[in-house]
Structure formats: C-alpha cells, structure tokens
C-alpha cells in the first residue's frame, strides 16, 4: 500500500442564499487556495474527483459544468460520485493506490437553494415503500431521535449538551455559519421543530464547496513538513429499508471502523447532521471520553450539501498539520439516518 496524505484543504459556506454564486464561482477560489498551499498548479494534479448531486441541481450531468473550474485544455483525468465528496476522496485514494497517479484534488459542491431540498432527498429512499410517502430527512431523523429516547439510550438533555459544546467550539471556526453556545437549560426551553428535535438539533443546510489535495509519498513530503497521512480508511452501508434497521445504532459505522486501529485517537471530526447522531457515532466507534469531538463545531455549525462530510476530513487534517494531535479520526455519512458511513484515521509522522 502506498503512503497517501492530505496536504491541502479549502472550504466555503454561504450564509445567505440570495445571489449565491454558481458552482464554478464557488470552486475557482478554492482551487486557487489549494494551489497556494501546495505551490502547485493544475498541471501538477494527476486526478480530479468530485462529489455532488444531479438530482439537487435538477439536470443530468450537472457536475460537468464544474469542470470549467479546472480547465480542460489539455484534457484532465476526472471522475465523479453522486454523493458526499468524502466518497470522492475514497475514490481518489484508490486511484493513487493503483500507481497511475501520485496526486489528486478532490472537491465537492452543493447548492441546496437550487430546489426543494427535503423533497429531493426523498428520492434516495426505498422507491417502493418509502419514496411514495415523501418523508424528509428531518422527519426521519426525528423518528430516529424518538426511538433512542424511548429506548433510554439518550435523552433530550444529552442532545442539548452536544449542541452547546459544538456551537461553543464553532466560535473559533471562521467558516461556521451557526456559532455561540447557549446553556443547556436555555436550549431545552426552545420550541420543538420536529418532535423531539428542536431547530438547533438540526444542522443548518447551506450552499457551499470544499476541496482537498491528496499526494503520495515524497510528493506529499515535498509540500508539507507534517502531512496528514491516511493510515486507515473504510466504508460500509446499512439496508436501504428503514424497517430493516435498528435506528438507535449504526452497524455500518462499526463495520467500517472494525478493521482500523483507533487506539490513540485524540480528535474525531464526526459528520453528525443531527445532535443525537453524534451520540450514536461516538458509541459505535468506542471513542474514549478524552477524545475531542468536533472542535470545529461539526455539521451543527454548518452542513453544505454533499460537502459536509469532506469538510470533516479537512478539519481533521488541520489538527495534524498544526501539531495539535498526532492521530485523528474523520467520519462522513450519506443517506437517511446514518445509512452509509466512511471512517478514516489520519496521522502525523516525524
């Protein structure tokens, strides 16, 4: 296996949707930032891979328009996944493992303001029993939260504690669109949004984009004194039918992490779009109490569609680059109620 590291990261989240830029306008400055971090230009990138949604954009092959941000003369080696760009990172990692390329730039973008988001996301459900009911992601997460409360696995106070910590930590994140913690009692006094969820239990969905640069071996060492080396990566998926799943658990997260060495993890960036999902993920991953969870504020501070998971990888890598941690965990989820999950460990090495 080749040593592969994250050596560049840039993101942008739009707080206001009015006049939101196109995907190309979102991506061009992010690519420029990645070039500045690495000292490279687009000709140094061996492979490009993106994550977005044609369903959300409302037209087939909408991701092709984003290639204009790359520049296609001469032609580029490019691919795409119809899901969170964290899975594009997985594909790029595999591409580098083949030895065909030594570098890759992974990017994701999503314009949730382009359509009726909740109705669009219902299209990823079981087309026979679920999609005809058009249940939205918040309602399904509410069912999941209620199942955990009724089972005694967590309670509303535990959910509020997650929110309070996340939004307090988000004060240090210049990209967070929701920040500033309130007391747990104040959070619990707020009205219900989708019982038992309050608005602060749900990630604010935004337009946004992110980009990450991967490099192998000496290429990584040539641009960074402390690359964030990918020491383990795996993903797994739970059944598409909600009726076949135990919603208070996430077996796919546990299965993805089973083959990874999580010993010594100091920081974990978990892609939990709803407060109770952080509690599920922490349990499935078996993270110790001293592991810092989402010091960036996590998805509860901002969750651009099809980019929120990739951002967790970038934020985790920053912990390694800065020397704040020697070993970190990055997680991404896709689908309703933690259906599919990707887990990665990153390490800083002397």
DOTI-488287 format. One line per field, with one value per residue (C-alpha): residue in three letters; x, y, z; residue number from 1. Coordinates in pm, 1 decimal, padded with zeros to 6 digits. Each point is the difference from the previous one (the first is absolute). Layout:
# residues N
residu	(ALA, ...)
east	(X, ...)
north	(Y, ...)
up	(Z, ...)
num	(NUM, ...)
END
This chain:
# residues 350
residu	(UNK, UNK, UNK, UNK, UNK, UNK, UNK, UNK, UNK, UNK, UNK, UNK, UNK, UNK, UNK, UNK, UNK, UNK, UNK, UNK, UNK, UNK, UNK, UNK, UNK, UNK, UNK, UNK, UNK, UNK, UNK, UNK, UNK, UNK, UNK, UNK, UNK, UNK, UNK, UNK, UNK, UNK, UNK, UNK, UNK, UNK, UNK, UNK, UNK, UNK, UNK, UNK, UNK, UNK, UNK, UNK, UNK, UNK, UNK, UNK, UNK, UNK, UNK, UNK, UNK, UNK, UNK, UNK, UNK, UNK, UNK, UNK, UNK, UNK, UNK, UNK, UNK, UNK, UNK, UNK, UNK, UNK, UNK, UNK, UNK, UNK, UNK, UNK, UNK, UNK, UNK, UNK, UNK, UNK, UNK, UNK, UNK, UNK, UNK, UNK, UNK, UNK, UNK, UNK, UNK, UNK, UNK, UNK, UNK, UNK, UNK, UNK, UNK, UNK, UNK, UNK, UNK, UNK, UNK, UNK, UNK, UNK, UNK, UNK, UNK, UNK, UNK, UNK, UNK, UNK, UNK, UNK, UNK, UNK, UNK, UNK, UNK, UNK, UNK, UNK, UNK, UNK, UNK, UNK, UNK, UNK, UNK, UNK, UNK, UNK, UNK, UNK, UNK, UNK, UNK, UNK, UNK, UNK, UNK, UNK, UNK, UNK, UNK, UNK, UNK, UNK, UNK, UNK, UNK, UNK, UNK, UNK, UNK, UNK, UNK, UNK, UNK, UNK, UNK, UNK, UNK, UNK, UNK, UNK, UNK, UNK, UNK, UNK, UNK, UNK, UNK, UNK, UNK, UNK, UNK, UNK, UNK, UNK, UNK, UNK, UNK, UNK, UNK, UNK, UNK, UNK, UNK, UNK, UNK, UNK, UNK, UNK, UNK, UNK, UNK, UNK, UNK, UNK, UNK, UNK, UNK, UNK, UNK, UNK, UNK, UNK, UNK, UNK, UNK, UNK, UNK, UNK, UNK, UNK, UNK, UNK, UNK, UNK, UNK, UNK, UNK, UNK, UNK, UNK, UNK, UNK, UNK, UNK, UNK, UNK, UNK, UNK, UNK, UNK, UNK, UNK, UNK, UNK, UNK, UNK, UNK, UNK, UNK, UNK, UNK, UNK, UNK, UNK, UNK, UNK, UNK, UNK, UNK, UNK, UNK, UNK, UNK, UNK, UNK, UNK, UNK, UNK, UNK, UNK, UNK, UNK, UNK, UNK, UNK, UNK, UNK, UNK, UNK, UNK, UNK, UNK, UNK, UNK, UNK, UNK, UNK, UNK, UNK, UNK, UNK, UNK, UNK, UNK, UNK, UNK, UNK, UNK, UNK, UNK, UNK, UNK, UNK, UNK, UNK, UNK, UNK, UNK, UNK, UNK, UNK, UNK, UNK, UNK, UNK, UNK, UNK, UNK, UNK, UNK, UNK, UNK, UNK, UNK, UNK, UNK, UNK, UNK, UNK, UNK, UNK, UNK, UNK, UNK, UNK, UNK)
east	(00000.0, 00125.0, 00026.9, -00256.9, -00054.7, -00227.4, 00215.2, -00254.1, -00349.6, -00232.1, -00369.6, -00275.9, -00348.4, -00266.2, -00203.9, -00231.2, -00162.5, -00106.5, 00228.4, 00193.9, 00283.2, 00006.5, 00196.3, 00286.3, 00011.1, 00007.5, 00280.6, 00248.6, 00119.6, 00020.3, 00224.2, 00214.9, 00034.1, 00106.1, 00257.9, 00139.1, 00023.4, 00188.3, 00191.5, -00150.0, -00214.9, -00268.1, 00258.9, 00141.3, -00332.8, -00011.8, -00365.5, -00312.0, -00304.0, -00317.3, -00310.1, -00334.8, -00358.7, -00163.5, -00334.8, 00056.7, 00113.4, -00303.8, 00182.3, 00201.5, 00379.8, -00009.5, 00340.1, 00156.8, -00051.5, 00222.6, 00288.3, 00021.7, 00156.5, 00286.2, 00076.8, -00020.7, 00263.8, 00200.6, -00255.1, -00003.0, -00038.7, -00333.4, -00275.2, -00310.9, -00213.7, -00369.5, 00036.0, 00203.9, 00347.5, 00154.2, -00068.6, 00177.4, 00299.5, -00026.2, -00000.8, 00298.5, 00186.7, -00063.4, 00119.0, 00329.1, 00032.5, -00005.7, 00319.3, -00157.8, 00030.1, 00185.9, -00226.3, -00372.3, -00232.1, -00337.2, -00282.5, -00366.3, -00276.1, -00368.2, -00259.2, -00284.9, -00166.7, -00047.8, -00309.2, -00227.9, 00270.2, -00204.1, -00217.9, 00304.2, 00179.7, -00301.8, 00103.3, 00287.2, -00244.3, -00148.8, -00196.7, -00278.6, -00087.4, 00156.8, 00034.5, -00377.9, -00052.2, 00255.6, 00141.7, 00265.0, 00337.3, -00098.5, -00311.2, 00199.2, 00263.2, -00282.0, -00117.5, 00355.2, 00035.8, -00334.5, 00099.3, 00314.6, -00185.1, -00272.1, 00264.9, 00184.4, 00315.7, 00016.8, -00222.2, -00070.5, 00251.5, 00280.2, -00096.2, 00004.3, 00344.1, 00130.0, -00144.0, 00137.2, 00352.5, -00002.8, -00118.0, 00234.6, 00293.9, -00125.1, 00085.1, 00359.7, -00098.9, -00011.9, -00201.9, -00279.3, -00334.7, -00156.4, 00202.1, -00029.1, -00115.8, -00291.6, -00055.1, -00150.3, -00308.0, -00051.6, 00026.7, -00253.1, -00243.7, -00017.5, -00301.4, -00008.1, 00068.2, -00055.8, -00069.3, 00231.3, 00235.3, 00035.6, 00149.5, 00339.5, 00005.2, -00001.5, 00299.8, -00049.1, 00006.0, 00187.6, 00139.6, 00370.8, 00306.2, 00325.7, 00320.3, 00270.6, 00339.0, 00142.0, 00358.0, 00206.0, 00334.4, 00268.3, -00245.8, -00177.8, 00323.2, 00116.7, -00289.2, -00057.6, 00218.8, -00279.5, -00243.4, -00313.5, 00067.3, -00299.8, 00077.3, -00337.6, -00316.1, -00317.1, -00371.9, -00311.6, -00374.9, -00316.2, -00319.7, -00196.7, -00323.5, -00047.6, -00210.8, 00299.4, 00221.2, 00045.8, -00007.3, 00159.2, 00318.1, 00224.2, 00137.1, 00162.5, 00210.0, 00116.2, 00072.3, 00202.2, 00204.2, 00050.2, 00309.8, 00156.4, 00226.3, -00173.6, 00245.9, 00144.2, -00256.1, 00008.3, -00249.2, -00303.5, -00185.8, -00337.3, -00249.8, -00314.1, -00267.7, -00224.4, 00105.2, -00105.7, 00200.4, 00324.0, -00099.8, -00058.7, 00330.2, 00203.4, -00143.2, 00051.2, 00359.0, 00073.1, 00164.5, 00139.8, -00126.0, 00326.4, -00035.3, -00081.7, -00312.0, -00053.9, 00224.3, -00102.4, -00363.3, -00087.0, -00298.7, -00221.5, 00196.3, -00047.5, -00079.6, 00030.6, -00167.9, 00237.2, 00292.3, -00063.3, 00175.6, 00305.4, 00035.1, 00036.4, 00308.5, 00149.3, -00067.2, 00155.0, 00307.8, 00042.5, 00034.0, 00296.6, 00158.2, -00008.6, 00154.5, -00305.2, -00034.6, 00206.8, -00295.3, -00350.7, -00315.4, -00216.4, -00350.2, -00257.8, -00356.6, -00238.7, -00363.9, -00280.6, 00059.8, 00368.8, -00058.6, 00351.2, 00316.5, 00367.5, 00267.1, 00363.0, 00297.9, 00263.2, 00342.1, 00288.5, 00341.4, 00347.5)
north	(00000.0, 00347.0, 00272.1, 00268.3, 00325.6, 00302.7, 00303.4, 00269.0, 00108.6, 00290.3, 00057.8, 00254.9, 00011.1, 00245.2, 00148.1, 00186.0, -00173.3, 00316.2, 00041.3, -00312.8, -00060.4, -00282.4, -00315.9, 00126.3, 00330.5, -00192.7, -00230.9, 00225.2, 00185.8, -00328.8, -00154.2, 00312.7, -00034.5, -00363.3, 00094.9, 00263.6, -00247.8, -00257.4, 00221.7, -00198.0, 00090.3, -00202.6, -00181.9, -00156.1, -00172.4, -00354.8, -00072.7, 00201.8, -00142.3, 00179.9, -00066.6, 00171.2, -00077.7, 00027.4, -00054.4, 00308.1, 00205.7, -00117.8, -00104.3, -00293.9, 00018.5, 00333.4, -00081.5, 00040.0, 00375.4, 00003.5, -00131.0, 00351.9, 00096.3, -00241.2, 00091.4, -00283.9, 00084.7, -00216.3, -00267.4, -00102.7, -00334.8, 00048.3, -00194.7, 00064.6, -00157.4, 00076.4, 00045.4, 00183.8, 00082.9, -00202.8, -00299.8, 00182.7, 00016.5, -00377.4, -00046.3, 00232.8, -00191.2, -00322.2, 00166.2, 00092.6, -00355.5, -00135.7, 00192.2, 00171.7, 00343.3, 00151.0, 00297.7, 00072.2, 00289.3, -00090.7, 00250.7, 00013.3, 00254.1, 00025.7, 00271.2, -00089.9, 00328.1, -00127.2, -00207.2, -00154.1, -00175.2, -00223.0, -00131.4, -00061.6, -00203.1, -00230.5, -00138.9, -00188.2, -00211.0, -00341.3, 00080.9, -00249.6, 00059.1, 00331.1, 00248.8, -00002.3, 00136.0, 00280.0, 00003.7, 00269.5, -00039.0, 00199.7, -00211.7, -00321.5, 00131.8, 00086.9, -00361.7, -00110.6, 00243.5, -00109.4, -00367.6, 00070.0, 00202.6, -00263.2, -00271.7, 00198.6, 00011.5, 00380.5, 00288.4, 00356.5, 00138.5, -00209.1, 00134.2, 00357.5, -00053.8, -00101.9, 00318.5, 00224.0, -00138.9, 00000.4, 00359.2, 00123.8, -00162.2, 00146.6, 00348.2, -00075.8, -00107.2, 00289.8, -00208.9, -00099.7, 00157.6, -00090.3, 00056.2, 00106.9, -00250.9, 00056.2, -00167.5, -00346.5, 00115.8, 00286.0, -00240.1, -00235.5, 00287.6, 00068.0, -00127.7, -00328.7, -00001.9, -00368.4, -00165.6, -00085.1, 00217.4, 00372.2, 00217.3, 00007.2, -00384.5, 00017.6, 00108.7, 00326.3, -00096.3, 00242.6, 00046.6, -00072.8, -00176.0, -00150.5, -00136.5, -00232.5, -00086.2, -00352.2, -00099.3, -00316.8, -00051.0, 00249.1, 00222.4, 00056.5, 00057.2, 00252.6, 00237.4, -00051.9, -00039.6, -00191.8, -00165.0, -00165.1, -00360.6, -00225.2, -00302.6, -00169.1, 00047.8, -00205.3, 00043.7, -00212.3, 00030.8, -00101.7, -00126.1, 00249.0, -00101.1, 00196.7, -00286.5, -00234.2, 00226.2, 00050.4, 00379.0, 00045.9, -00157.4, 00036.6, -00345.1, 00132.7, 00242.1, -00280.2, -00222.7, 00271.0, 00061.6, -00369.4, -00033.2, 00327.3, 00062.6, 00269.4, -00026.6, 00338.8, 00211.3, 00347.5, 00189.1, -00120.1, 00202.8, -00174.6, 00084.0, 00008.8, 00220.4, -00050.5, 00025.3, -00351.8, -00149.4, 00110.4, -00211.4, -00301.9, 00043.7, 00046.6, -00321.0, -00204.2, 00119.4, -00065.2, 00339.5, 00071.5, 00289.9, 00189.9, 00008.4, 00353.5, -00018.0, 00253.5, 00284.7, 00178.2, -00000.5, -00285.3, -00016.6, 00171.6, 00317.5, -00033.1, -00285.8, 00076.8, -00273.7, -00263.5, 00181.5, -00030.5, -00336.6, 00108.0, 00303.0, -00234.8, -00146.9, 00342.5, 00111.6, -00321.8, 00049.1, 00353.0, -00146.1, -00205.6, 00282.1, 00233.0, -00257.7, 00002.4, -00376.9, -00289.9, -00224.5, 00106.0, -00156.4, 00134.2, -00125.5, 00068.1, -00119.3, -00019.7, -00096.5, 00023.6, -00062.5, -00097.0, -00255.6, -00003.5, 00091.1, 00053.4, -00002.0, 00106.2, 00041.2, 00265.4, 00020.5, 00242.6, -00163.7, 00133.0)
up	(00000.0, -00087.1, 00263.3, -00085.2, 00187.8, 00005.0, -00077.7, -00090.8, 00102.4, -00074.3, 00062.3, -00040.3, 00149.6, -00108.3, 00282.7, -00236.2, -00296.4, -00183.3, -00300.0, 00089.2, -00248.8, -00252.0, 00073.4, -00217.3, 00186.8, 00328.2, -00109.6, -00180.6, 00314.1, 00192.4, -00264.3, 00007.2, 00377.2, -00035.3, -00263.7, 00234.6, 00287.9, -00206.7, -00241.1, -00287.4, -00296.8, -00175.5, -00210.7, 00318.6, 00073.4, -00135.1, 00074.4, 00077.8, 00173.6, 00106.1, 00206.3, -00060.4, -00098.5, -00340.7, 00173.4, 00213.6, -00299.0, -00197.2, -00317.2, -00128.2, 00006.0, 00179.9, 00151.1, -00345.1, 00021.7, 00308.9, -00210.1, -00144.7, 00334.1, -00071.4, -00357.0, -00251.1, -00257.6, 00002.3, 00103.0, 00365.7, 00175.5, 00178.5, 00176.1, 00210.2, 00272.5, 00052.1, 00376.6, 00260.8, -00126.1, 00283.8, -00224.3, -00282.5, 00234.8, 00042.2, -00378.4, -00037.0, 00272.0, -00194.6, -00321.8, 00164.3, 00138.4, -00356.5, -00072.9, -00298.6, 00163.2, 00295.4, 00069.5, 00004.4, 00071.6, 00146.4, 00006.3, 00089.0, -00044.4, 00067.4, -00053.0, 00231.1, -00095.8, -00356.4, 00075.3, 00260.0, 00198.7, 00228.3, -00283.5, -00219.0, 00266.3, 00031.9, -00340.4, 00166.4, 00205.8, -00080.3, -00318.6, 00077.5, 00364.2, 00103.2, -00285.4, -00077.6, 00354.3, -00061.0, 00352.6, 00045.5, 00170.2, 00309.1, 00058.5, -00037.1, 00240.8, 00239.2, -00010.0, 00071.8, 00290.7, 00145.8, -00023.0, 00202.3, 00263.1, 00039.3, 00032.7, 00267.0, -00213.2, 00022.3, 00106.5, -00107.5, 00249.5, -00149.8, -00343.3, 00128.6, 00153.6, -00343.2, -00152.8, 00273.8, -00031.7, -00381.2, -00041.0, 00272.9, -00182.4, -00328.6, 00129.3, -00101.6, -00352.8, -00244.9, -00245.9, 00239.6, -00081.8, 00334.3, 00314.4, 00362.3, 00257.8, 00236.5, 00333.8, -00013.4, 00189.4, -00245.8, -00294.1, 00157.5, 00048.7, -00373.9, -00200.4, -00186.0, -00372.1, -00085.9, 00333.8, 00174.9, -00207.5, 00050.9, -00274.1, 00168.8, -00009.7, -00381.1, -00205.8, -00192.8, -00367.1, -00222.4, -00347.4, 00004.6, -00133.9, 00118.9, -00150.6, 00130.5, -00152.2, 00031.5, -00074.9, 00028.0, 00170.1, -00091.6, -00186.6, 00331.1, 00188.7, -00257.8, 00073.8, 00371.9, 00305.9, 00170.1, -00242.5, 00137.8, -00101.5, -00064.5, 00219.0, -00041.5, -00206.7, -00050.1, -00058.2, 00037.1, -00052.7, 00184.5, -00172.9, -00209.1, 00172.3, 00321.5, 00135.6, -00015.1, 00211.3, 00372.1, -00007.0, 00341.1, -00137.8, -00304.1, -00089.0, -00317.8, 00206.0, 00227.4, -00300.7, -00175.9, 00314.4, 00079.7, -00213.9, 00114.7, 00296.2, 00204.5, 00289.3, 00088.8, -00187.7, 00155.5, -00216.2, -00195.4, -00262.5, -00027.1, -00272.7, 00214.7, -00161.1, 00304.7, 00363.7, 00101.4, -00288.8, 00165.1, 00301.2, -00226.0, -00184.5, 00315.9, 00141.1, -00317.4, -00033.6, 00367.3, 00043.3, 00345.0, 00208.1, -00048.7, -00381.3, -00119.0, -00217.1, -00279.7, 00120.4, -00321.4, 00111.0, -00234.5, -00231.3, 00258.4, -00076.6, -00377.1, -00235.6, -00372.5, -00197.5, -00144.1, 00162.6, 00373.4, 00021.4, -00199.3, 00227.8, 00297.1, -00169.3, -00058.0, 00355.8, 00134.1, -00219.1, 00136.1, 00349.7, -00122.3, -00200.4, 00299.0, 00232.3, 00225.8, -00044.3, -00128.1, -00083.3, -00099.1, -00135.5, -00282.8, -00073.7, -00270.4, -00041.7, -00292.6, -00028.2, 00257.3, 00370.8, -00034.3, -00275.3, -00149.6, 00186.7, -00081.3, 00271.8, -00037.0, 00228.9, -00067.3, 00160.5, 00025.6, -00027.9, 00061.0)
num	(1, 2, 3, 4, 5, 6, 7, 8, 9, 10, 11, 12, 13, 14, 15, 16, 17, 18, 19, 20, 21, 22, 23, 24, 25, 26, 27, 28, 29, 30, 31, 32, 33, 34, 35, 36, 37, 38, 39, 40, 41, 42, 43, 44, 45, 46, 47, 48, 49, 50, 51, 52, 53, 54, 55, 56, 57, 58, 59, 60, 61, 62, 63, 64, 65, 66, 67, 68, 69, 70, 71, 72, 73, 74, 75, 76, 77, 78, 79, 80, 81, 82, 83, 84, 85, 86, 87, 88, 89, 90, 91, 92, 93, 94, 95, 96, 97, 98, 99, 100, 101, 102, 103, 104, 105, 106, 107, 108, 109, 110, 111, 112, 113, 114, 115, 116, 117, 118, 119, 120, 121, 122, 123, 124, 125, 126, 127, 128, 129, 130, 131, 132, 133, 134, 135, 136, 137, 138, 139, 140, 141, 142, 143, 144, 145, 146, 147, 148, 149, 150, 151, 152, 153, 154, 155, 156, 157, 158, 159, 160, 161, 162, 163, 164, 165, 166, 167, 168, 169, 170, 171, 172, 173, 174, 175, 176, 177, 178, 179, 180, 181, 182, 183, 184, 185, 186, 187, 188, 189, 190, 191, 192, 193, 194, 195, 196, 197, 198, 199, 200, 201, 202, 203, 204, 205, 206, 207, 208, 209, 210, 211, 212, 213, 214, 215, 216, 217, 218, 219, 220, 221, 222, 223, 224, 225, 226, 227, 228, 229, 230, 231, 232, 233, 234, 235, 236, 237, 238, 239, 240, 241, 242, 243, 244, 245, 246, 247, 248, 249, 250, 251, 252, 253, 254, 255, 256, 257, 258, 259, 260, 261, 262, 263, 264, 265, 266, 267, 268, 269, 270, 271, 272, 273, 274, 275, 276, 277, 278, 279, 280, 281, 282, 283, 284, 285, 286, 287, 288, 289, 290, 291, 292, 293, 294, 295, 296, 297, 298, 299, 300, 301, 302, 303, 304, 305, 306, 307, 308, 309, 310, 311, 312, 313, 314, 315, 316, 317, 318, 319, 320, 321, 322, 323, 324, 325, 326, 327, 328, 329, 330, 331, 332, 333, 334, 335, 336, 337, 338, 339, 340, 341, 342, 343, 344, 345, 346, 347, 348, 349, 350)
END
